[in-house]
Amino acid sequence: MRCTTIRIGKPSTKSNQVLVDGGITVNVLFLSTLLQLKLTTGSLELTSVSTRVSGNAPVPVIGTITLPITLEEASGQATYDVQFVVIKADSDYTAILEQSLLDVFQSRSRHFHP
């Protein structure tokens, strides 16, 4: 499947600059993206874990949240609920998705709804 559009959260919200990274084990949402979705940190589940982004020093996780992700291509679309860890860090990306998530979307691509 060649994905042309990724939407995180509201169906009308197109997420630009989403990185797919085969080396991470969690889906990362940046705090700035959470706020652009008009959500607050009050909507997060608290956690005490930290993560690393791009091999840098550990970054504290503010919390976790489950949001719908819609992947669209010419032949249709699929939407799934995905759990993200939310971090406060500077990035050119709105989110970082683990490669295995896209593999799930691809394996189910024959079930897309046009």
C-alpha positions as CSV (number, residue, x, y, z in Angstrom):
1,M,0.0,0.0,0.0
2,R,1.3,3.4,-0.9
3,C,-0.1,5.8,1.7
4,T,-0.8,9.3,0.4
5,T,-2.4,10.9,3.5
6,I,-2.2,10.2,7.2
7,R,-4.7,11.7,9.5
8,I,-4.3,11.6,13.3
9,G,-7.3,12.4,15.5
10,K,-10.1,14.2,13.8
11,P,-10.9,13.0,10.2
12,S,-10.5,16.5,8.9
13,T,-7.0,16.9,10.4
14,K,-4.2,16.1,7.9
15,S,-0.9,15.3,9.6
16,N,2.0,16.7,7.7
17,Q,5.6,15.5,8.3
18,V,4.9,12.1,9.9
19,L,8.0,9.9,10.2
20,V,7.8,6.2,9.9
21,D,10.7,4.7,11.8
22,G,11.6,1.0,11.8
23,G,13.8,1.4,14.9
24,I,11.3,2.5,17.5
25,T,8.9,0.4,19.5
26,V,6.3,3.1,20.4
27,N,4.3,5.6,18.4
28,V,5.3,9.2,19.4
29,L,3.1,12.2,19.3
30,F,4.7,15.6,20.1
31,L,3.0,17.9,22.6
32,S,2.7,20.6,19.9
33,T,0.6,18.2,17.8
34,L,-1.6,17.3,20.7
35,L,-2.3,21.0,21.3
36,Q,-2.9,21.5,17.5
37,L,-5.6,18.8,17.8
38,K,-7.2,21.0,20.5
39,L,-6.5,18.4,23.2
40,T,-4.9,19.1,26.5
41,T,-2.5,17.3,28.8
42,G,-5.5,16.6,31.0
43,S,-6.7,14.1,28.4
44,L,-3.5,12.0,28.8
45,E,-3.0,8.9,30.9
46,L,0.0,9.5,33.2
47,T,3.0,7.3,32.9
48,S,6.5,7.3,34.4
49,V,8.5,6.0,31.4
50,S,10.9,7.8,29.2
51,T,11.9,7.3,25.6
52,R,14.7,8.2,23.2
53,V,14.1,10.1,20.0
54,S,16.8,10.0,17.3
55,G,19.4,8.5,19.6
56,N,19.4,11.5,21.9
57,A,19.3,11.6,25.7
58,P,16.1,10.1,27.3
59,V,13.0,12.3,26.9
60,P,10.4,12.1,29.6
61,V,7.0,11.0,28.5
62,I,4.2,13.3,29.5
63,G,1.6,10.6,29.2
64,T,-0.2,8.3,26.7
65,I,-3.2,8.8,24.6
66,T,-5.2,6.6,22.1
67,L,-6.2,8.4,18.9
68,P,-7.7,7.3,15.6
69,I,-5.3,7.2,12.7
70,T,-6.6,7.1,9.2
71,L,-4.4,6.1,6.3
72,E,-5.7,7.1,2.9
73,E,-4.7,6.1,-0.6
74,A,-6.3,6.1,-4.0
75,S,-8.0,2.8,-3.5
76,G,-9.5,3.6,-0.1
77,Q,-8.8,4.2,3.6
78,A,-8.5,2.4,6.9
79,T,-8.9,3.8,10.4
80,Y,-7.5,2.2,13.6
81,D,-7.1,3.4,17.2
82,V,-3.4,3.8,18.0
83,Q,-1.7,4.4,21.3
84,F,0.9,7.2,21.4
85,V,3.4,8.4,24.0
86,V,3.3,12.1,24.2
87,I,6.6,14.0,24.6
88,K,7.7,17.6,24.8
89,A,10.6,17.9,22.3
90,D,11.4,20.0,19.3
91,S,10.8,18.2,16.0
92,D,10.1,18.9,12.4
93,Y,7.6,16.0,12.6
94,T,4.0,15.9,14.0
95,A,4.4,12.3,15.0
96,I,6.7,9.3,14.6
97,L,5.0,6.0,13.8
98,E,6.6,2.6,14.3
99,Q,7.0,0.6,11.0
100,S,5.0,-2.4,12.4
101,L,1.9,-0.2,12.6
102,L,2.1,0.5,8.9
103,D,2.7,-3.2,8.3
104,V,-0.6,-3.9,10.0
105,F,-2.4,-1.4,7.8
106,Q,-0.7,-2.9,4.7
107,S,-1.7,-6.5,5.6
108,R,-5.3,-5.3,5.9
109,S,-5.3,-3.2,2.8
110,R,-7.6,-5.6,1.0
111,H,-10.3,-4.7,3.5
112,F,-10.1,-0.9,2.8
113,H,-13.4,0.9,2.3
114,P,-13.4,3.1,-0.8
